[in-house]
Amino acid sequence: MPRFPLLLTCSLWLLFTLCMMSVLIRQDLHTLEQQQTAVLTQLQNQLHNRMQQSQSLLHHVSHMTVLPHSRLFSPALRAELEALRQLAPAVKRIQLQQRVRNNVIQTFEQAVRLHYPDFLLHGLNPLTRPATEPSGAPVFHPLVLVVPNSAEAQPPLLGTDLGLIPALQPALQATRSSPDVTFSAIYNQSRGEPLLSMFQASAHHPGLIASLVIAVDRLLDIQGLPVGTRLTLQLGNDTQPVTLTPPATENAWHYRSQVQHAHLNALPVQLTLDHPLRLQDFSYWPLLLALLLNTLGCLLLHAWIRQRQATRHCHQETLEIDQLKQHLQQHSGELQQQLQENQRLTLRILDIQERERRHLAQELHDELGQCLTAIRTDARMLLQDHPNRDDSVNHHAESIDAIACHIYDVTYDLMHALRPSLLDDLGLVDAVRELVRGLGLERQGIQTDLQLSGALNDMEERYNINLYRMIQEALTNLQRHAHCSQASIRLQRFDADGPTDRLELEISDNGCGFDPQVISRKGRFGVLGMQTRAKALDGSLQLDSAPEQGTRLLFRIPLAAATDTDMATRSATGSAALPPSDADHRPASAVA
């Protein structure tokens, strides 16, 4: 129901558009039909005039046969006939043929050879049947005069029997009983030049027939017809229509045909004009204007209906938007709480991990360190009791002392890895310097540039230990995978104890680099661990690397932490920050 006005308006618009299109198209088709009728009338008049010219010429040629028989072969008559042929543009040839019965063929040939020594009647082959008289006797119609008789015009040879051509036989036989002009059927269409012959018997010479060969395509001038128009001409009722226009180069979606009938003396004529329908034949500007106005009105009506619908639903949409805002705010608050909780849990886990590492280092010192010290003491006492080096006891005592010393060194390195003592004793700056020096990067051919600036020793424990672990992990990865010759470590604190107090840690190298997306898909724990530590401190990690272009790690960590985060940190680090003991220092006996 809400769409009913829109459907009604569109239906009215469509109905009005169809009515206007129908009226305009019918008017254009009527105009086109009038134009076709005018063109056909003009062509009919032109056809009538040229056929009248041809018939007048044929009558004149027929009356010229009153001359003596010897004059029919004179060059003067040929020249006169050629001049007359020029007056009728459609006439291609003027011909004279003689009706000859079978019993007088030799006499006829001898008489003609007096003027044409090479004359020979063609068509005497038994395989070709000549025309016959009503009595059944064969009769021939050889040519005795052809104008023009040139190679370019390609006329039939003298002596050719026209009665052998099926299209000419009815017209030739009709000249015996009728003094009027007879017309043949259209022939020679297969060669691309349709021809029409006109015959009239001479009243002065029995058996002499005058004829004209008319080029059908010269009867009408088609140069002024529109492009793509098809014009066909049909002379007589039984002949096939002749297409006078060349084939169209483009395909039209429809042709509108107009037919006009006429009679030229006793010859029925039919002209058919097929006009292709194209867009330029229609007055589409009024149609476009009506369509534009209808479309504009429909759009305005549609806009008015849409505005009413929008006004109707405005209040409901506003309520839905407010509800969505409340849900989004609630969901955002929950997500923020979950994020803070995740950060607290991450800090808690990291603090517990550091506490366990320190506790394990303390246990290693208290238990394993004392046992190793006792073993070395007993070994030295055995050496004192057996000073002779050749004695096997002396030899085994030295071996026990060396093994205990090696185990103590390994234990000390393990305790140092679990909990760096310099971080508790001297602070972050010296602990980082000792870490870089202890890794021995210079001995591996890696030039190291270490830059430490700002109040780095005045930060809380959680920042110190996490920064130390991130630097340690990054340098370990650099040693294993970078294959570099230069490394740079920059740790800087900005605006200490100020509103924008923050840390920046940048570690870069000129090594082989890698594709960060491939590393992220493989889930490498080194990068993942550094990213986890950075997020736990409300910071971020920016990783820039590409194959053969080195690697750059940039940590940005704000030092203005939330209150609840500080409380969680203090509760965790309070249990982890045990007082330093002598487990963090190598005793003098270990190096003795």
Long-range contacts (C-beta under 8 A, 24 or more apart in sequence): 2-309, 5-301, 5-305, 6-301, 6-302, 6-305, 9-298, 9-301, 9-302, 10-298, 13-294, 13-295, 13-297, 13-298, 16-290, 16-294, 17-290, 17-291, 17-294, 20-286, 20-287, 20-290, 21-287, 24-282, 24-283, 24-286, 24-287, 25-282, 27-283, 28-281, 28-282, 28-283, 29-256, 32-256, 32-275, 32-281, 33-256, 33-258, 36-256, 36-258, 36-273, 36-275, 37-258, 37-260, 39-225, 39-273, 40-258, 40-260, 40-271, 40-273, 41-260, 43-220, 43-231, 43-271, 43-273, 44-260, 44-262, 44-269, 44-271, 46-219, 46-220, 46-221, 47-219, 47-220, 47-233, 47-262, 47-264, 47-269, 47-271, 48-262, 48-264, 50-88, 50-89, 50-90, 50-218, 50-219, 50-220, 51-90, 51-219, 51-264, 51-267, 52-264, 53-87, 53-88, 53-89, 53-90, 54-88, 54-90, 54-91, 54-198, 54-212, 54-214, 55-181, 55-198, 55-265, 56-88, 57-84, 57-85, 57-87, 57-88, 57-91, 57-94, 57-212, 58-181, 58-198, 58-200, 58-210, 58-211, 58-212, 59-181, 59-200, 60-84, 61-94, 61-96, 61-210, 61-212, 62-200, 62-201, 62-202, 62-203, 62-210, 65-96, 65-202, 65-204, 65-205, 65-208, 65-210, 66-204, 69-205, 70-115, 72-96, 72-144, 72-145, 73-115, 73-116, 73-144, 73-145, 77-145, 78-145, 78-147, 78-149, 81-145, 81-147, 82-147, 82-148, 85-147, 85-148, 88-212, 89-218, 90-214, 90-215, 90-216, 90-218, 90-219, 91-212, 91-213, 91-214, 91-215, 92-153, 92-195, 92-213, 92-214, 92-215, 92-218, 93-146, 93-147, 93-148, 93-153, 93-155, 93-212, 93-213, 94-145, 94-146, 94-147, 94-210, 94-211, 94-212, 95-143, 95-145, 95-146, 95-147, 95-155, 95-156, 95-162, 95-210, 95-211, 95-212, 95-213, 96-143, 96-144, 96-145, 96-208, 96-209, 96-210, 96-211, 97-141, 97-142, 97-143, 97-144, 97-162, 97-172, 97-208, 97-209, 97-211, 98-141, 98-142, 98-144, 98-207, 98-208, 98-209, 99-139, 99-140, 99-141, 99-176, 99-207, 99-208, 99-209, 100-139, 100-140, 100-141, 100-142, 100-207, 101-133, 101-137, 101-138, 101-139, 101-140, 102-137, 102-138, 102-139, 102-140, 105-140, 108-142, 112-144, 112-159, 116-158, 119-158, 119-159, 120-159, 121-159, 121-161, 122-157, 122-159, 122-160, 122-161, 123-160, 123-161, 123-163, 123-164, 128-164, 130-161, 130-163, 130-164, 131-163, 131-164, 131-169, 131-172, 131-173, 133-176, 139-163, 141-172, 141-209, 162-197, 162-211, 168-197, 171-197, 171-199, 172-199, 172-209, 174-199, 175-199, 175-200, 175-201, 175-209, 176-201, 179-203, 180-265, 180-266, 181-265, 183-235, 183-236, 183-267, 185-236, 185-238, 185-239, 186-216, 186-235, 186-236, 186-239, 186-240, 186-242, 189-240, 189-242, 193-217, 194-242, 196-235, 216-242, 216-244, 217-242, 217-244, 220-244, 226-275, 228-252, 228-276, 228-278, 229-273, 229-274, 229-275, 229-276, 230-255, 230-272, 230-273, 230-274, 231-271, 231-272, 231-273, 231-274, 232-271, 232-272, 232-274, 233-269, 233-270, 233-271, 233-272, 234-269, 234-270, 234-272, 235-267, 235-268, 235-269, 236-267, 236-268, 237-268, 241-270, 241-272, 248-276, 252-276, 252-277, 252-278, 253-277, 340-562, 340-564, 340-565, 343-535, 343-536, 343-538, 343-565, 344-564, 344-565, 344-568, 346-532, 346-535, 346-536, 347-462, 347-536, 347-537, 347-565, 347-568, 347-569, 347-572, 348-568, 348-572, 350-462, 350-465, 350-466, 350-533, 350-536, 351-462, 351-569, 351-572, 351-573, 351-575, 351-576, 352-572, 352-576, 354-419, 354-465, 354-576, 355-572, 355-575, 355-576, 357-418, 357-419, 358-418, 358-419, 358-576, 358-578, 359-578, 360-418, 361-414, 361-415, 361-418, 361-419, 361-583, 361-584, 362-578, 362-581, 362-583, 364-411, 364-414, 364-415, 364-418, 364-583, 365-411, 365-415, 365-581, 365-582, 365-583, 366-583, 368-407, 368-411, 369-408, 369-411, 369-583, 369-587, 372-404, 372-407, 372-408, 372-411, 373-587, 373-589, 375-400, 375-404, 376-401, 376-404, 376-405, 376-408, 376-589, 379-404, 405-590, 408-590, 409-590, 412-586, 412-590, 415-583, 415-584, 416-584, 419-584, 420-468, 421-580, 421-584, 421-585, 423-464, 423-465, 423-468, 424-580, 424-584, 425-580, 425-584, 427-456, 427-457, 427-464, 428-456, 428-457, 428-459, 428-464, 428-467, 428-468, 429-456, 429-457, 431-464, 431-468, 432-467, 432-468, 432-471, 432-489, 432-491, 435-468, 435-471, 435-472, 435-475, 436-475, 436-489, 439-475, 439-476, 439-479, 441-475, 441-479, 441-487, 444-479, 445-485, 446-478, 446-484, 446-485, 446-486, 446-487, 446-509, 447-485, 447-486, 447-487, 448-487, 448-488, 448-489, 449-486, 449-487, 449-488, 449-489, 450-489, 451-488, 451-489, 451-490, 451-491, 451-492, 452-491, 452-492, 453-491, 453-492, 453-493, 454-491, 454-492, 454-493, 454-494, 454-496, 454-503, 455-493, 455-496, 455-497, 456-491, 456-493, 458-496, 459-493, 459-559, 460-566, 460-569, 460-573, 461-569, 461-573, 461-576, 461-577, 462-537, 462-569, 462-572, 462-573, 463-503, 463-537, 463-557, 463-559, 466-533, 466-536, 466-537, 467-491, 467-503, 467-505, 467-557, 469-533, 470-505, 470-530, 470-533, 470-534, 470-555, 471-505, 471-507, 473-526, 473-529, 473-530, 474-507, 474-530, 474-553, 475-507, 476-526, 477-526, 477-527, 478-507, 478-509, 478-511, 478-551, 481-511, 481-512, 481-514, 482-509, 482-511, 482-512, 482-550, 482-551, 483-511, 483-512, 484-509, 484-510, 484-511, 484-512, 484-550, 485-510, 486-510, 493-559, 499-560, 500-560, 501-558, 501-559, 501-560, 502-556, 502-557, 502-558, 502-559, 503-539, 503-555, 503-556, 503-557, 503-558, 503-559, 504-554, 504-555, 504-556, 504-557, 505-553, 505-554, 505-555, 505-557, 506-552, 506-553, 506-554, 506-555, 507-552, 507-553, 508-550, 508-551, 508-552, 508-553, 509-550, 509-551, 510-550, 511-550, 511-551, 512-547, 512-548, 513-545, 513-546, 513-547, 513-548, 513-549, 513-550, 513-551, 514-545, 514-546, 514-547, 514-551, 515-545, 515-546, 515-547, 516-543, 516-545, 530-555, 537-561, 538-562, 538-565
